[in-house]
Amino acid sequence: MMITITITIMSTEAQRFWSQNMNSIDMRRRKFLQSAAGFSAIAMLNAFVPAWARSLQVGRDSSQFDAADPLVFDLAIREHQLEIAGGMGNGMSINNTIPGPLLEWYEGRDVLLNVTNRMTADTSIHWHGILLPFEMDGVPGVTFRGIKPETTFEYRFPVEQSGTYWYHSHSGLQEQSGVYGPLVVHPREPEPLSYDRDYVVMLSDWTFEDPHDVMRNLKKMSDYYNYQQFSLTELYGKGDMSRGEAIRMKLAWDRMRMMATDILDITGATYTYLMNGLHPAGNWTGLFQAGERVRLRFINGSAMSYFNVRIPGLPMTVIAADGQNVQPVETDEFQFGVAETYDVIVEPKGDAAYTIMAEAMDRSGFAAGTLATQPGERAQIPSLRERPLLSMVDMGMDMSGMGMDHMSMSESATAPDQSTGSGAIDHSTMDHSTMNHGALKQGPSVRPMHQGHNMGDMASVGPVIARHSSDNHGPGNISVATVQRDRLGERGTGLAEVDHRVLVYTDLRRLADDFDERPPTREIELHLTGHMERYMWSFDGMQFHEVNGPIEFEYGERLRLTMVNDTMMNHPIHLHGMWMELENGHGAHIPRKHTINMMPAARTSVLISADAQGRWAFHCHLLYHMDMGMFRVVRVS
């Protein structure tokens, strides 16, 4: 006998009613609470909000792990008008809500998901970060044919992991219109840290424009949504930059057909930023009681937006990244890219209210919510900070001889020792000056690894990794990062100068003692390429429709994938079906991730155990970049 889970949801209209009437409802509720012993404001609020906005159950329910029958979920995708972000929009919802319902799974159980398409177009659902048979991965044209209108596709697979994840459409631009939702997998073993309250905080971006119109606008003018231009006069006024330096920098940007304010392709000019489906005025609220430890599961479920997340006055202890437990690290702010997740624990003091601030990386807008002891309470929302500018380092340029020695930490910081304890090649000794990137047009560069290396052979690479020739990988790329850097120890774009702690990738250390100590036997090098003016995005200068075949992995092999970002934009790179182990200098404790942000002009290596046979998508998770060709297929056989 199967156990069917009934998902409690609240319509978008009800969400809006709740947010608009919070104060009046709260007044009546407070009077009731004064006379009703044993009832808490948290329990009362939970009766009114959808599952992903409530506190999750804390503690293990052993019956959920011991049952042999699969958990069954019924999901229906529809296209309709709905109230969202303070207005009426044309959206695509899952079970009539945006985001879709919270799915709670249990490690070791099977799940069965019946996804019904109530639209006129094909659709799909991809279970982001979940290890599963490739036929269940949900990528049309790669793993299955998609879900036709008025049909139901049955996903069934065992759940072999735990943590915070999410799910979304992999069909066209549907994710932008609302086909996404949160996913939490409860662990079979007790959590390594205790907490009293548990909330999902899903961030996303919403536009009232048709996503296909947004794409057409970007194709016509790549800076269509960039209202934050800068002038030579403004650049000259920055720091101690001389007039000549400012002119040279401006001319360099002009040659690249980009601007120093090209931080995000799509901005607050069209986006409203949402927290658990609510715009800032909706004030999503996570309730707590004095003295409680609160777990917040942050999910970047946006289509195109990076967020800077902080809770003014409240430190955050990061305990998991991309669903995987990490050694706890305390910070005050983190920046995360599309599709990444971070779990944090906070300890609010007394009955104070705190603002959860999620500022768009380009500072063109924000999402915000509140941690409070009572509904309707709200702390001050901080002002948006000054928008950042890209640097010469982001351009991948050699700054020597340009008088740029005064550049800020983010532009010249020395990276920490990157000895991973797992490598077999010293990148600092590699001569790339004669590399023929034109040869990469037939596929990624593949190099066999030298056999017999011991653990710890990788030397410190320092900030400057390699200098390449002027080859631009073909017409699909306008620039090459002539100076590549290991940027894992650098703060995210625009956060170099903030006066508090900021999480960086080198802070992450896996908690589990399960590192695969086999050295890699070969290396694949792949370049992230693009032409911003034409809005073309690719790998190795070739869009997906131009490549001859998949990237081949041999089943069971251990390999290194080195990625080089030759563009001047951040790209969150996602590999389906397998973990990428980020070589960030922590030996056997390097973290596992399903999505890795590649900063401009960065050179980053990951280790992969090719333990999942089948065809797997590999792509930039910026939705419009993926749609324009920054996508490949990895075949494990």
C-alpha positions in Angstrom: 0.0 0.0 0.0 1.3 3.4 -0.9 1.3 6.4 1.4 0.0 9.6 -0.3 1.0 13.0 0.9 -1.6 15.7 0.8 0.1 19.0 0.3 -1.5 22.0 2.0 -1.2 25.1 -0.1 -2.5 28.7 0.0 -3.5 30.5 -3.1 -1.6 33.6 -4.2 -4.7 35.6 -3.6 -4.8 34.3 0.0 -1.1 35.2 0.4 -1.9 38.7 -0.6 -4.9 38.9 1.7 -2.8 37.6 4.6 0.0 40.1 4.0 -2.4 43.1 3.6 -4.5 42.2 6.7 -1.7 41.1 8.9 -2.1 43.9 11.4 -5.9 43.6 11.9 -5.7 39.8 12.2 -2.8 40.2 14.6 -4.8 42.5 17.0 -7.6 40.0 17.3 -5.1 37.1 17.7 -3.2 38.9 20.4 -6.4 39.3 22.5 -7.1 35.6 22.0 -3.6 34.6 22.9 -3.8 36.5 26.2 -6.7 34.2 27.3 -5.8 31.0 25.6 -3.1 29.2 27.5 -1.1 26.6 25.6 -1.5 28.2 22.2 1.4 30.0 20.6 1.5 32.6 17.9 3.6 30.3 15.8 1.1 27.5 15.9 -1.7 30.0 15.0 0.3 31.4 12.0 1.1 27.9 10.7 -2.6 27.3 10.2 -2.7 30.1 7.7 0.4 29.8 5.5 1.6 27.3 2.9 4.0 24.5 3.9 7.1 26.3 2.5 6.4 29.4 4.7 5.8 27.4 7.9 8.4 26.1 10.3 9.3 22.5 9.4 8.9 19.8 11.9 12.1 19.6 14.0 13.2 16.2 15.2 13.1 12.8 13.6 9.8 10.9 12.8 11.2 7.4 12.7 8.0 6.1 11.1 8.8 8.1 7.9 12.1 6.3 7.5 10.9 2.8 8.4 8.0 2.6 6.0 8.6 0.5 2.9 6.0 2.1 0.6 7.0 5.1 -1.5 5.9 8.6 -0.7 3.5 9.8 -3.4 3.1 13.4 -4.5 0.6 14.7 -7.1 1.7 17.9 -8.9 -0.2 19.8 -11.6 1.4 22.5 -13.7 -1.0 25.2 -15.0 -0.9 28.5 -16.8 -3.2 31.2 -15.6 -3.5 34.7 -14.2 -2.7 35.1 -10.6 -1.9 37.8 -8.0 1.8 38.1 -7.3 4.3 40.8 -6.4 1.7 43.3 -5.8 0.0 43.0 -9.2 -1.8 40.6 -11.5 0.4 38.5 -13.8 0.4 35.7 -16.3 2.1 32.8 -14.5 2.8 29.1 -14.5 2.1 27.5 -11.2 2.5 24.2 -9.5 -0.6 23.2 -7.6 -1.8 26.8 -8.0 1.0 28.5 -6.1 4.3 30.2 -6.8 6.7 28.9 -5.6 5.3 25.4 -5.9 4.6 23.4 -2.7 7.3 22.3 -0.4 8.2 18.7 -0.9 9.5 16.8 2.1 11.3 13.6 1.4 13.1 11.1 3.7 16.5 9.6 3.1 16.3 6.0 2.2 12.7 6.1 1.1 11.4 5.9 -2.5 9.4 8.7 -3.9 6.7 8.6 -6.6 5.8 11.9 -8.2 2.9 12.2 -10.6 3.4 15.4 -12.6 0.4 16.4 -14.7 0.7 19.0 -17.5 -2.5 21.2 -17.6 -0.9 23.6 -20.1 -0.9 23.6 -23.9 2.9 23.5 -24.1 5.2 20.6 -23.1 6.7 20.9 -19.6 9.1 19.1 -17.3 10.4 19.0 -13.7 14.1 18.6 -12.8 15.0 17.7 -9.3 18.0 20.0 -8.8 20.9 18.4 -7.0 19.3 15.1 -6.5 21.2 11.9 -7.3 18.9 9.6 -9.2 18.7 7.4 -12.4 19.2 9.7 -15.4 15.8 8.7 -16.9 14.2 10.5 -13.9 16.3 13.7 -14.2 13.7 15.6 -16.1 15.6 17.3 -18.9 13.7 17.2 -22.3 15.9 16.0 -25.2 18.6 14.6 -22.8 16.9 12.2 -20.4 13.3 12.0 -21.6 10.8 13.5 -24.1 9.2 15.9 -21.8 5.6 15.9 -20.5 3.0 16.5 -23.2 -0.2 18.6 -22.6 -2.9 16.8 -20.6 -0.6 13.9 -19.8 1.0 12.7 -16.5 4.6 11.6 -16.1 5.5 9.3 -13.2 8.9 10.0 -11.6 10.0 7.2 -9.2 13.4 6.8 -7.6 15.1 6.1 -4.3 16.2 9.0 -2.2 19.9 8.5 -1.3 20.9 11.8 0.3 19.6 14.5 2.6 19.6 18.3 2.7 18.1 21.4 1.1 17.4 21.4 -2.6 14.8 22.6 -5.1 12.9 21.6 -8.3 12.1 23.5 -11.4 11.0 23.2 -15.0 13.8 22.5 -17.6 11.5 23.4 -20.5 12.1 26.7 -22.3 11.7 29.8 -20.0 9.0 28.3 -17.8 11.1 28.6 -14.7 11.0 32.4 -15.0 7.2 32.2 -15.1 6.9 30.3 -11.8 7.5 26.6 -12.3 9.8 26.0 -9.3 9.6 25.0 -5.7 11.6 24.0 -2.6 12.6 20.5 -1.6 13.9 19.3 1.8 15.2 15.8 2.4 15.3 14.8 6.0 18.4 12.7 7.1 18.2 9.2 8.4 20.8 10.0 11.0 20.4 12.8 13.6 21.5 16.2 12.5 25.0 17.2 13.7 23.7 20.5 15.2 20.6 21.1 17.2 18.0 23.8 16.5 14.4 24.7 17.5 12.8 26.2 14.4 13.3 25.4 10.7 12.3 27.6 7.8 12.8 27.5 4.0 13.7 30.9 2.6 13.3 30.7 -1.2 14.5 33.8 -3.2 13.4 34.4 -6.7 12.8 37.1 -9.4 9.5 37.9 -11.0 8.8 40.0 -14.2 5.4 41.0 -15.5 6.8 40.9 -19.0 6.6 37.7 -21.1 10.0 36.0 -20.7 10.3 35.7 -24.4 9.9 39.5 -24.7 12.7 39.8 -22.2 14.9 37.6 -24.3 14.1 39.6 -27.5 15.0 42.8 -25.6 18.4 41.3 -24.6 19.1 40.2 -28.2 18.3 43.7 -29.5 20.3 45.5 -26.8 22.2 43.5 -24.2 22.1 46.4 -21.7 18.4 46.9 -22.2 17.7 46.6 -18.5 20.8 48.2 -17.2 19.8 51.7 -16.0 23.0 52.0 -13.9 25.4 53.3 -16.5 28.6 55.1 -15.5 30.4 58.1 -17.0 34.1 58.8 -17.4 33.7 61.6 -14.9 32.3 59.2 -12.3 35.2 56.8 -13.0 37.7 59.6 -12.7 36.3 60.4 -9.3 36.8 56.9 -7.9 39.6 56.7 -5.4 43.0 58.0 -6.5 42.7 56.9 -10.2 44.3 59.4 -12.5 42.6 60.9 -15.5 44.8 58.9 -17.9 44.1 55.7 -16.0 40.4 56.4 -16.1 40.5 57.0 -19.9 42.5 53.8 -20.5 40.0 51.8 -18.4 37.0 53.3 -20.2 38.5 52.6 -23.6 39.3 49.0 -22.5 35.6 48.5 -21.6 34.5 50.0 -24.9 36.7 47.6 -26.8 35.1 44.7 -25.0 31.6 46.0 -25.9 30.7 46.0 -22.2 30.4 48.4 -19.3 31.7 48.2 -15.8 28.1 48.1 -14.6 27.2 45.0 -16.5 26.8 43.1 -13.3 23.4 41.4 -14.0 21.8 41.0 -17.4 18.3 41.6 -16.0 17.8 44.0 -13.2 15.2 45.6 -10.9 14.1 47.6 -13.9 11.8 44.7 -14.7 12.3 42.3 -11.8 10.4 42.3 -8.5 12.5 40.2 -6.0 10.5 37.7 -3.9 11.0 35.9 -0.7 8.9 32.8 -0.4 6.7 34.2 -3.1 6.1 37.6 -1.4 7.5 41.0 -2.5 9.1 43.1 0.3 5.8 44.8 1.2 4.3 41.4 1.8 6.8 40.9 4.6 7.3 37.1 4.8 7.8 36.4 8.5 9.5 33.6 10.3 8.4 33.4 13.9 10.5 32.3 16.8 10.4 32.3 20.6 13.0 33.9 22.8 16.1 31.7 23.2 15.5 29.5 20.2 18.0 28.6 17.6 16.5 29.0 14.1 17.6 27.2 10.9 17.1 29.1 7.7 17.4 27.1 4.4 18.2 29.7 1.8 17.5 28.7 -1.8 18.3 30.9 -4.8 15.4 29.8 -7.0 15.7 32.8 -9.3 16.1 32.8 -13.1 18.9 35.3 -13.4 19.7 37.0 -10.0 22.5 36.8 -7.5 21.7 37.9 -4.0 23.7 39.3 -1.1 22.1 37.9 2.0 22.5 39.4 5.5 20.5 39.8 8.7 21.7 43.1 10.2 22.6 42.6 13.9 22.5 38.8 13.7 25.5 36.6 12.8 24.8 33.5 10.7 26.5 30.1 11.2 26.7 28.3 7.8 26.1 24.6 8.3 25.4 23.3 4.8 26.1 24.2 1.2 24.1 22.8 -1.7 22.5 20.3 0.7 25.8 19.0 2.0 26.8 19.5 5.6 29.9 21.6 6.1 32.0 22.4 9.2 30.2 25.4 10.8 31.5 28.8 9.9 30.2 32.1 11.2 29.7 35.0 8.9 27.7 38.2 8.5 26.9 38.0 4.8 27.1 35.7 1.8 26.6 36.1 -1.9 25.1 33.2 -3.8 24.4 32.5 -7.4 21.3 31.1 -9.1 20.6 27.5 -7.9 22.9 27.5 -4.9 21.6 26.8 -1.4 23.0 27.6 2.0 21.7 26.5 5.4 22.4 28.7 8.4 21.6 28.8 12.1 20.9 32.1 13.8 20.2 32.8 17.5 17.9 35.9 17.8 18.1 37.8 21.1 15.0 38.4 23.2 11.9 39.6 21.4 13.7 41.8 18.8 12.7 41.7 15.2 15.3 41.2 12.5 15.2 41.9 8.7 16.3 39.2 6.4 17.9 41.3 3.6 18.5 39.8 0.2 20.0 42.5 -2.0 20.4 41.9 -5.7 24.1 41.8 -6.6 23.8 44.9 -8.7 21.9 46.7 -6.0 18.9 47.4 -8.3 16.4 45.9 -5.9 15.9 43.5 -3.0 13.8 40.9 -1.4 13.2 41.2 2.4 11.4 39.4 5.2 11.4 39.3 9.0 12.3 37.1 11.9 10.1 38.1 14.8 8.3 36.8 17.9 4.9 38.1 16.8 3.1 38.4 13.4 3.1 42.0 12.0 6.4 43.0 13.6 9.1 44.4 11.3 12.6 45.8 11.7 14.1 48.6 9.6 15.0 47.6 6.1 18.5 48.9 5.3 19.1 51.1 2.3 20.5 49.7 -0.9 24.2 50.1 -1.0 26.1 51.8 -3.8 26.1 49.7 -7.0 29.5 48.0 -7.7 31.7 48.3 -10.8 33.6 45.5 -12.5 37.4 45.8 -12.4 40.3 45.2 -14.7 40.7 41.8 -12.9 37.1 41.0 -14.0 38.2 41.8 -17.6 41.0 39.2 -17.3 43.6 41.9 -18.2 47.2 42.2 -17.3 47.4 45.3 -15.1 51.2 45.7 -15.3 52.2 48.8 -17.0 48.7 50.4 -16.6 49.4 52.1 -13.4 46.7 50.2 -11.6 48.6 49.1 -8.6 46.2 50.9 -6.3 43.2 48.7 -7.2 41.1 47.3 -4.3 41.4 44.0 -2.5 38.9 42.4 -4.8 41.0 43.2 -7.8 44.5 42.2 -6.5 44.0 40.0 -3.5 46.4 37.1 -3.2 44.6 33.9 -3.1 45.3 31.4 -0.3 47.3 28.3 -0.7 45.2 26.1 -2.9 46.9 22.8 -2.1 43.9 20.4 -2.2 45.7 17.4 -1.0 44.0 15.6 -3.9 45.7 16.9 -7.0 48.2 15.6 -9.4 49.2 18.6 -11.4 50.7 22.0 -10.5 48.8 24.6 -12.5 51.3 27.3 -11.7 53.9 25.5 -13.9 51.7 25.1 -16.9 52.6 27.0 -20.0 49.5 28.2 -21.8 51.1 30.7 -24.0 51.0 28.5 -27.1 47.7 26.8 -26.5 45.6 26.6 -29.6 42.1 27.4 -28.5 40.8 26.9 -32.0 41.3 23.2 -31.4 38.7 23.4 -28.7 35.9 23.8 -31.2 35.6 20.1 -31.5 35.2 19.6 -27.8 36.9 20.4 -24.5 40.6 20.0 -24.0 41.4 16.7 -22.5 44.8 15.9 -20.9 45.8 12.6 -19.3 47.1 13.0 -15.8 50.6 11.9 -14.8 50.3 8.7 -13.0 51.9 8.0 -9.6 51.4 11.3 -7.9 51.0 11.3 -4.1 48.4 13.3 -2.3 49.4 16.9 -1.7 51.4 17.4 -4.9 49.4 20.4 -6.0 51.4 23.6 -5.3 50.1 27.0 -4.4 48.9 28.6 -7.5 48.8 32.2 -6.3 46.5 34.9 -7.8 47.6 34.8 -11.4 47.2 31.4 -13.0 47.9 31.6 -16.7 48.3 33.9 -19.6 46.7 32.9 -22.9 47.1 34.0 -26.4 44.6 36.3 -28.1 42.6 33.5 -29.7 39.0 34.2 -28.9 37.6 30.6 -29.3 35.7 31.6 -32.5 32.8 33.9 -33.2 30.9 32.9 -30.1 33.3 34.7 -27.8 34.5 38.3 -27.8 37.2 38.1 -25.2 39.8 35.8 -23.5 41.0 36.2 -19.9 44.6 36.7 -20.6 45.2 36.8 -16.8 43.3 34.0 -15.1 43.1 33.8 -11.3 42.1 31.5 -8.6 39.3 33.6 -7.1 37.9 31.1 -4.6 39.2 33.1 -1.6 37.8 36.4 -2.9 34.5 38.0 -1.8 31.7 38.2 -4.3 31.2 41.0 -6.7 30.7 44.3 -4.8 31.5 43.0 -1.4 35.3 43.5 -1.2 35.1 46.6 0.9 32.2 45.9 3.3 33.3 46.2 7.0 32.0 42.8 8.2 32.6 39.1 7.5 31.7 37.7 4.1 31.6 34.0 3.3 33.9 32.9 0.5 34.4 29.4 -1.1 37.6 28.8 0.8 35.6 28.9 4.1 33.8 25.7 3.1 35.0 22.4 4.5 32.9 19.2 4.2 31.9 17.6 7.4 31.6 14.0 6.3 34.7 11.8 6.2 34.0 10.3 2.8 36.5 11.8 0.4 37.5 9.6 -2.6 41.3 9.5 -2.3 41.9 8.2 -5.8 43.9 10.8 -7.8 42.4 12.0 -11.1 43.6 10.2 -14.2 42.9 13.0 -16.6 41.9 16.6 -16.8 39.2 18.3 -19.0 39.5 22.0 -19.5 36.4 23.9 -20.5 36.1 27.6 -21.2 33.0 29.7 -20.4 32.6 32.0 -23.4 30.2 34.7 -24.6 29.5 37.7 -26.7 27.5 40.2 -24.6 26.7 42.6 -27.4 25.1 39.8 -29.5 23.8 38.0 -26.4 25.5 34.7 -27.3 26.6 32.3 -24.6 28.5 29.1 -25.0 31.3 26.8 -23.9 34.6 27.0 -25.9 32.9 29.5 -28.2 30.3 27.0 -29.4 26.6 27.1 -28.6 24.9 23.8 -27.8 23.4 23.4 -31.3 26.9 23.7 -32.8 28.7 20.9 -30.9 29.3 17.5 -32.4 28.6 15.3 -29.4 28.6 15.0 -25.6 31.5 15.4 -23.2 32.6 11.8 -22.5 33.2 10.5 -19.0 34.2 6.9 -18.4 32.1 5.1 -15.8 34.0 4.8 -12.5 36.8 7.1 -13.4 38.1 9.9 -11.2 38.8 13.1 -13.2 39.5 16.8 -12.8 37.3 19.4 -14.6 39.0 22.8 -14.9 36.8 25.7 -15.9 38.0 29.0 -17.1 35.7 32.0 -17.3 36.7 34.1 -20.3 33.7 36.4 -19.9 33.3 39.4 -17.6 30.2 38.0 -15.9 29.5 35.6 -13.0 28.2 32.2 -14.2 26.7 29.5 -11.9 27.7 26.2 -13.4 25.6 23.2 -12.7 26.4 19.5 -13.3 23.4 17.1 -13.1 23.7 13.6 -11.6 27.1 13.8 -9.9 28.9 16.0 -7.3 31.6 18.4 -8.2 34.2 18.6 -5.4 35.5 22.1 -5.3 39.3 22.2 -5.0 39.5 25.0 -2.5 42.6 24.0 -0.5 41.1 21.7 2.2 42.5 18.4 1.2 40.1 15.5 2.1 37.6 18.1 3.3 37.0 19.9 0.0 33.2 20.6 -0.2 30.8 18.9 -2.6 28.6 21.2 -4.7 26.1 20.8 -7.4 26.4 24.4 -8.6 29.6 26.5 -8.6 29.8 30.2 -9.2 32.6 31.1 -11.7 33.7 34.7 -11.1 34.9 36.7 -14.1 38.4 35.7 -15.3 38.4 32.9 -12.8 40.1 29.5 -13.2 38.6 26.8 -11.0 39.0 23.1 -10.7 36.7 20.4 -9.4 37.1 16.7 -8.9 34.4 14.3 -10.2 33.8 10.6 -9.5 31.9 9.5 -12.6 29.7 7.1 -10.7 26.3 7.7 -12.5 25.8 6.2 -15.9 23.7 8.0 -18.5 23.3 11.4 -20.1 23.5 14.4 -17.9 23.0 18.1 -18.5 25.9 20.5 -17.8 25.1 24.2 -18.1 25.1 27.7 -16.8 22.1 28.2 -14.5 21.4 31.7 -15.7 18.2 30.7 -17.5 18.7 33.0 -20.5 22.4 32.0 -20.9 21.4 28.4 -20.9 18.6 29.0 -23.4 21.1 30.9 -25.7 23.5 27.9 -25.8 25.7 27.7 -22.6 24.7 24.1 -22.3 26.4 20.7 -22.9 25.7 17.0 -22.4 28.0 14.8 -20.3 27.7 11.1 -21.1 29.0 8.6 -18.6 29.5 5.2 -20.2 
